[in-house]
């Protein structure tokens, strides 16, 4: 089995399907799925109301798909009823096949108050079913990256958020081949992206966005591009230690072109 093929992503719900670009009134969903597979460059399935590559009502098929997998990654923008039920089914099948579960969830924007309330209500249960859960609050992402929203259409922000979610999943998958569970040691992490020409400035901008919750534990992981120098990583560590007394794990991703920094902070609860 090639590296990474024992990890599989399952996009649960319509919003997660949309994040992978499988949404069009004019094109066939299967064509879009094949294009997205090629672009994402890693195996993933879709379970949604109007399109699926795994039949959520056929548990034997899902179990068979997971038979040779080590880690299953359910991905969803929480808040939709179909997505939440699909997540529970996917996790149950993964458990039955002896797979680890690393879930990646998005929390809807504040103006989607009903969906946001449903997301927070569902999160404790679906997180408790996972070995590790990574959560991106979309409102937090906007507050950290407001410059991206200035004088731009809402659709531009949606494309940006979809790209961030997909890249976050890809970057995390890199560490699932070896050190993931020794780096991400806690069960629940909040994460936020930030961009700056100087990675230290991106960290400064994003760090306080996820320190308001007094239940945060001391574990933190910061993903930076492969082009970031050792001296810059040292500056980042020093800044975080001075700010919070926490020594973060700073890890280089494989890519060198994306200047984005992703900060993951462990939380005991939300």
N, C-alpha and C positions, 0 to 999 in steps of 0.2 A: 504494500500500500504506500503510495506516494505521501510525502510530508503534507500534513494538513487535511488529508482525505478522511481521517477518522473524526473530523469535526464537521458538523452540519448545522446550518442555520435554517430556522423555520419562521417565516414571516406570518404572523397571526393577525388577521383582521384587515379591513379595507385600507386603513391608514398606513399600515406597514407595507401592504402591497403597493400602495401609491408611492411610498418612499423609494421603492425599487424601480419606479418608472413604469409600472404595469397598470396603466390607467389611460384609456383613450376611447372616445366614442367612434373613432374612424378606423382603428386598427385592431387586428386580432390579438387577443391577450396572449396566446401561445407564441406569436411572433415577438411580442414585447418581452415575454419571459425569456426566450432564447437570447435576445439581445442583451437583456439585463444579466443573464448568467455569464455571458462573454465579458461584459464590462466589469462585473463584480469579481470575476476570476476566482470564485470559490463556490462549492456546491451550496445551493439553498432551495428550499421548498416554500410553497405558498399555501396557506389555508385561509380562505376568505369566502364571503357569501356569494360573490358573483364569479369567482375564479379560484381554482385550487389545483395543485399538483399532488397533494395528498388528500385522500377522502377522509374527512374528520369523522365520518360515521362508519368507517371500516378500520377498526383497531388492528386487525391482523396485518393489513397493508402497511400501516404506520410502524408497527413493531418490526416487520420485515425490513423496512427501510433503515431502521436503527440498529439492525442486527450486528453490523461490524463497526459501529460508531463508538468512540470513546466519550465524546462530549456533544451534547445537543444544545443549541443556542436558540431558545424561543425569543423572537423579537416582536414587540408590539408597541403601538402608541395606545396606551391604556384609555379606557373610557367607553369603548364600544362593547356591547354585550356579546357579540359573536366572537370578537377577538379574545375576550377573557375566558370564555368557555373553551375556545380552541387551545389556548395556552394550557389550561388544566389538563385537557386530553393529551396534548403533546408531552407534557411533563410526566403524566402517569405512564404513558407508553415508554418514554425514555427510562424511567425508573425500572419498569418491568424488564427492560433489556440490559440493565446494569450500567447505563450511561450516567455520567456526571451531567449536571444541568447548570449552565451559566446563562441567565436571562438578561436581556437588554430591553429596558422599558423607557418610553417617553411619556411625560406628563403634559397634557394639552395646555394651551395658553389660558390666561385668566379670563378672557372674554368668553371662552367656552366653559362657562361655569358649571353646567350640568355634567359635561364630560369630565371636567377636571375633578369634580366631587366624586364621580364614579371611579375615576382613576385612583385617587387617594384611598377610597374605600376598598378597592380591590387589591391594592399593592401589598398590604401585610400578608394576605393569604397566599398570593402567587409568589411572593418573595420567600415565604417560609417553606415553599415546596422546592426551592432552588438551592444548589450548593453555593452559588454566588449570584448576586443581582446588582446590575449597574443601571442607575436611573438618571436620565437627563430631563430636568424640568425645562420645558420649552420657554417659559417666561424668563427663567434665569439666563438662558442662552441669549434672548433678545436684550436683556439688561446689560449683559457683558459685551455684546457685539452691536450696540446701537448704531455704530457708524455704517453697518451694512444695510440698515433699514432707511437711512436718510434719503429722501427723494427717490425711493424705489417702490415699485409695485409690490403688493402683498405676495403675488406669485413668485417674485424674485426671492423673497424671504423663505417661502416654502421650498424652493429649489435648494437654497442654501442649507436649510435645516435637514432636508432629505440627504444631501451630500454628507453633512456632518454625521448623521446617524449611521449611514452606510460605512463611512470611513472609520468611525469609532469601532464598529463591529470588526472590520478587516484588521485594524491595528491590534485589537484585543486578541483576535485569532492567532496572530503571530506568536503570542506568548503561551498559547494553549498547547503547543507542541512540547514544551518543556517546563518552564518555571512558573506558569500561571498561578498555580495554587500555593506556591511559596512566595509569590509577589503580592497577589491579591489574597490576603490571608483572612479577611473578614467576610461575612455573609452579605453585607449590604453596603454599596458605595453610591454616593452622589457624584456626578461628574459634570464638568462645564468646559467648553472650548474657548480659546481666545487666540487672537493673532496679533503679532507685532514683528517688526523687523528684528527687534532685539527680544529673544525669548524671555529674558528676565522681566521685561516690561509686561509681557503677556501674562506671566505668572502673577505679578503684582496686581494686575487688573482683575484677574479671575479668582485669586485665592480667597479674598474676603467675601465673594459671592456665595461661598459654600461653607462659611464658618459661623453663621448665625445660630445654627441649631446646637444647643448646649449638650445634646446627646452624642455629638460626634466623638468617635474614638480617635486614637492616635495614629492609625494607619493611613498613609496617603501614597498615591502613585502618580507620577507625572510623566506623560509620554511626550517626547520631543522628536524632531526630525533627525535623521542620521547625520545631517551636516552640522548639528550643534556641537561646538567644541567642548573639550573637557573643562576648560576654564569657565565656560558659560554654565555648564552643569554645576560646577562648584559654587558659582555665584547664586544659582537658583537654590541650592541646598542651604547656603548661608542665609539667604533672605527668608526662607520658610522657617528655619530654626529661630532666627531673631524675631520673626513675627509671632510664632506660635509655640516654639519649643519642640516642634516635631521634626524629626529627620525623615524626609521623604525618600521613596525609591524613585530615582529619575532614570528613565529607560529610553534609549534611542529606538525609534521605529526604523523599518527598512527604507522608507521613502526619504528622499532628500529635498524634494521640490516643495512640499506643503509645509509652510512655516507655522502651521497651527500647533498650539500646545493644548493638551488635554490633561486636566487635573481631576483625579479621582480621590474623594475623601470618604473614609468609612464612616458609617452611621450605625448606631445601635438600633435606632427606630426613626420613624418619620411622624 
